[in-house]
Every structure is written in C-alpha cells, then in structure tokens.
Amino acid sequence: MSVVAAKNLSLTFQTNDGPVHALSEIDLTVERGEFVSFIGPSGCGKTTLLRVIADLEQPTSGAITVNGVSPDEARRSRAYGYVFQAAALYPWRTIARNVALPLEIMGLSKAEQQARIDKNLALVNLTGFERKFPWQLSGGMQQRASIARALAVEPDLLLMDEPFGALDEIVRDHLNEQLLQLWDKTGKTVIFVTHSIPEAVFLSSRIVVMSPRPGRVHEVIESNLPRDRTLDIRETPEFLKIAHRVREGLRAGHSYDD
Ligand SMILES: Nc1ncnc2c1ncn2[C@@H]1O[C@H](COP(=O)(O)OP(=O)(O)OP(=O)(O)O)[C@@H](O)[C@H]1O
C-alpha cells in the first residue's frame, strides 16, 4: 500500500481577485520508507500539496489517500507529523514540554510522555536541553526540537515544509546530514518541500520537480545515491549529474511567461 496516492488531483482557491489554480492534475505515489522532495519555483503549489496530504486543504477534484485512507482519517489516526519552516515552539514552555504537547493532547500517561520525550530528543541530539526554553537555543536546535515534537506522536510519515529554509548554509548542511541519519535509523517516510537543488538531491530517494502555477508534476527523478551518504557526496559526478537533471527539469517546466 502506498503511503500517499494522488490521482488527478486539482485545487483551485476562490479569491476576491478570481480563481487561483494552485494544483492541476497531480498524479503521484509515495511508497513506504521513501524520502521524496518537492522542488519548484515559488508559488508552484508545493506547500498546498503538502497541506492537502495533511488534510489542511481540500482538493477541488481528484482523489487522494494517505496510508490507504482519506487524509481526514489519516490525520485522526495521527499518521503523520508536520514540521513547518519556523520551528513554531511555544516560548513559555521548555523544550521537553514543547515535545510533550501533542502527547498531552493524546492523553498519554506521564511515564509514556517522558519515555517519548527522552527517546525523540536523543534522536535529534538534544539530550540535556530538556529544561531550556526555545529562546535559549540556536535556530538549528529549535528546528531539531520541532522535529522531535513531530516524531513524538510516532507517525509513519513526516511532512516537512522547508524546515531549514531560514537557517544559514553551514547549519543547514549539518541538519541535512542529521536528518538523513534519522531517516536511516527510523525508516520513516519523509516528504520534504525545498527550493534548494543541492538539498533535494542530497536528501532524496526521489525528487518531484513541479512547474509554475498551476502546479503540475513536471518530472520525477530517481536518485541512486547510496543511503549512507555524507556531504562529500555533493562533489561526486553522480551527485552533479542528478543535480543537473533537476536544474534542467526546473528550466523546462518554467514557461517564463509570467
Ligand atoms: N488560502 C489561499 N487562498 C488563496 N490562494 C492561495 C492560498 N494558499 C495558497 N494560495 C496560492 O496558491 C499558490 C500556491 O501556493 P503555495 O504556497 O502552495 O506555493 P509554494 O510552491 O509552496 O510557494 P513557496 O515556495 O513560495 O512557499 C500561490 O499562488 C498562492 O498565492
């Protein structure tokens, strides 16, 4: 069973200025354990597609399942964790209490909450920072805490919307490596939105190149890079070849009309 299966999916926003065609006839499947990136120009509908998967937007037409059920059912069974561009941590809660928030809502016992806090902060290398407040942590650490919070509900699927977009390049590189290790360790399915070609190629097992509005899937590029890669791989001919294909795909998908 595919984790995500979208068929002929379209979404039009009705606005005061008329309809905005955000997604058009998207066909896409994501299989268990994949790391799939959506890449494309600003406004091509990457976030909208992620939000449809998360049941935060309703498609205008077409069909979509998440874990074989409707996005609504998947949301209610906590099939996914969502990580936003900004860490979105509550400033008045410690890191541990931020991670605990969805667990409190789920009504888990204190002991179970604590076990999940410990396990997931360890996964993102934040053991020892439980009692800190978000503002006492660097931007990269805050984003790791928000990943721990998303993982704490133990979802099969992690939806990430440009989680490292606001961070400087060195921190971003480091987090990319850590995310890849986390993916390898946990076997989760990850869907990741990015603007960055190197980030998409470094992280993904498949790259979905989207074209400008109305967002369509222009091309899907498979990556055969080894799973246990380090940043050095970015200088290899194999990496550069895939990056080149992504760049060509973005160029070909772009009409330059608007
Ligand atoms: N709630 C909404 N109402 C009206 N239009 C919207 C709404 N949400 C998004 N849009 C429009 O839909 C299009 C797709 O937006 P979306 O945020 O999905 O693009 P994106 O590819 O994620 O862009 P970026 O890379 O800049 O984040 C844009 O033109 C946007 O203005």
The ligand as an SDF file (V2000), in Angstrom:
LIG
                    3D

 31 33  0  0  0  0  0  0  0  0999 V2000
   -5.5210   30.0700    1.1470 N   0  0  0  0  0  0  0  0  0  0  0  0
   -5.2030   30.5290   -0.0660 C   0  0  0  0  0  0  0  0  0  0  0  0
   -6.0400   31.3500   -0.7430 N   0  0  0  0  0  0  0  0  0  0  0  0
   -5.7290   31.8060   -1.9630 C   0  0  0  0  0  0  0  0  0  0  0  0
   -4.5920   31.5000   -2.6330 N   0  0  0  0  0  0  0  0  0  0  0  0
   -3.7080   30.7120   -2.0020 C   0  0  0  0  0  0  0  0  0  0  0  0
   -3.9500   30.1790   -0.6940 C   0  0  0  0  0  0  0  0  0  0  0  0
   -2.8880   29.4210   -0.3380 N   0  0  0  0  0  0  0  0  0  0  0  0
   -2.0260   29.4770   -1.3760 C   0  0  0  0  0  0  0  0  0  0  0  0
   -2.5090   30.2380   -2.3790 N   0  0  0  0  0  0  0  0  0  0  0  0
   -1.8670   30.4760   -3.6840 C   0  0  0  0  0  0  0  0  0  0  0  0
   -1.6460   29.2240   -4.2930 O   0  0  0  0  0  0  0  0  0  0  0  0
   -0.3900   29.2090   -4.9730 C   0  0  0  0  0  0  0  0  0  0  0  0
    0.4660   28.0940   -4.4450 C   0  0  0  0  0  0  0  0  0  0  0  0
    0.9090   28.4220   -3.1390 O   0  0  0  0  0  0  0  0  0  0  0  0
    1.9320   27.5260   -2.3050 P   0  0  0  0  0  0  0  0  0  0  0  0
    2.1600   28.2030   -1.0140 O   0  0  0  0  0  0  0  0  0  0  0  0
    1.4450   26.1380   -2.2930 O   0  0  0  0  0  0  0  0  0  0  0  0
    3.2350   27.5960   -3.2050 O   0  0  0  0  0  0  0  0  0  0  0  0
    4.7170   27.1220   -2.8710 P   0  0  0  0  0  0  0  0  0  0  0  0
    5.2210   26.3980   -4.0720 O   0  0  0  0  0  0  0  0  0  0  0  0
    4.7550   26.3890   -1.5860 O   0  0  0  0  0  0  0  0  0  0  0  0
    5.4410   28.5190   -2.7440 O   0  0  0  0  0  0  0  0  0  0  0  0
    6.7390   28.9370   -1.8820 P   0  0  0  0  0  0  0  0  0  0  0  0
    7.8580   28.1350   -2.4320 O   0  0  0  0  0  0  0  0  0  0  0  0
    6.8720   30.3920   -2.1850 O   0  0  0  0  0  0  0  0  0  0  0  0
    6.4370   28.6340   -0.4560 O   0  0  0  0  0  0  0  0  0  0  0  0
    0.2100   30.5780   -4.7690 C   0  0  0  0  0  0  0  0  0  0  0  0
   -0.0780   31.3590   -5.9030 O   0  0  0  0  0  0  0  0  0  0  0  0
   -0.5010   31.1080   -3.5540 C   0  0  0  0  0  0  0  0  0  0  0  0
   -0.5920   32.5110   -3.5990 O   0  0  0  0  0  0  0  0  0  0  0  0
  1  2  1  0
  2  3  1  0
  2  7  2  0
  3  4  2  0
  4  5  1  0
  5  6  2  0
  6  7  1  0
  6 10  1  0
  7  8  1  0
  8  9  2  0
  9 10  1  0
 10 11  1  0
 11 12  1  0
 11 30  1  0
 12 13  1  0
 13 14  1  0
 13 28  1  0
 14 15  1  0
 15 16  1  0
 16 17  2  0
 16 18  1  0
 16 19  1  0
 19 20  1  0
 20 21  2  0
 20 22  1  0
 20 23  1  0
 23 24  1  0
 24 25  2  0
 24 26  1  0
 24 27  1  0
 28 29  1  0
 28 30  1  0
 30 31  1  0
M  END
$$$$
